[in-house]
Amino acid sequence: MMSKSPVNILNLVFYVIFSLFAFWIGFIIIYGNGGINNRKKASLELQVLEEDIKELERERKLLEWEIEKIRSNSAYIESFARELGYRKKGEIIFRFMKKQEEEPQG
């Protein structure tokens, strides 16, 4: 039987320690703070936030357009007020209600 020399044992210990260190570094790179997984999550969150920003910008432009119409167009204001149920002085509003169908009794 061959006995292991101290150099072979030292090499084995070195390779085991080096392997554990390399595994630990790989684990930190993938799962650590600022690792690949966290960067993917942050990238997806950034995309969602950018889409939200675009939607809010579209909504802001629409509101700015409506504000400008309200400021500059009295006919627009009048039509908007009529949608809310307002009327001019002396004007009568007729509302036609849909006829409700009676349920059969039985």
N, C-alpha and C positions, 0 to 999 in steps of 0.2 A: 504494500500500500504506500501510496505517495502522500507525504504530508505537505500541507500547503506552506509555502514560504511566506515570510512576513511581507514581502513585496506584493505577492498575489492578493493577500488579505487586504493590504492597503489599497490596491487598485480596486478591489471589489467594494470596499467602503467608500472610496472616492466616487465610483460610478453610481452607487446607491444614493449618496448625498447629492451628487450632481443631478440625478434623475428626479429626486424629490424637489430640488430647487427649481428645475425646469418646469415641473408640473405645477408648482406653486406660482411661478411667474405667469404661466399660461392661464391658470385659474383667475389670477388678478386681472389680466388683460381682458378676459372675456366677461367675468362677473363682477369685477371690482367697481368701485366708485369711478365713473368716467370710462367704464369699460364698453365693450362692443354692444352688449345688451342695452345699457343705459343710453348709449348714443342712438340706437335704433328707436327706442321709446321716445327720446327727445325729438328725433327727426319726424316721427309720426305726429307727435303733439304739435310740432311747428307747422306741419302741413294743415292740420285742422285749424289752428289759429289763423293761418294765412287765408284759408277759405272763409273763416268768420269775418276777417277784416274786409275781404272783397265784398261779402254780402252786406256788411254794415256801410261800406262806401256806396254801394248801389242804393241802399235805403236812404242814406244821407242826401244823395243827389236827387232822389225822388222827392224828399221832403223840401229840399231847397227849391226845386221846381214849383212845388205846391205853394210854398211861401211867396215866391215871386208872383205866381198867378193871383194869390190873395191880395198882395200889395198893389198890383197893377191893373187888375181886371175886375170891375164891379159886377159884371154879369156872372163871372165865376163865383164871386161871393154870394150873389143872389141865388144861384143854382145850388150852391152848397147849403145855404140856409134853408132852402125849400126841402132839400133832402132830410134835414133835421126836423121838419115840420113847422117851420116859421112861415108867416104870411105877411103880406103888406097890409097896411091900415085900410080897412073897409073891404078887404077881400074875404071871400068865403071859400073854405076848402071842403070839397066833397071827397069822402073816402068810400070806396066800394069794397064791401066785404064779401069774401067768398061764401057761398052757401054751404053750410055743413050738411053732409048727408046723414040722415037718421039711421041709426043701427036697427036692423030688424029685431023685433022682440019675439022671443020664442022659447 
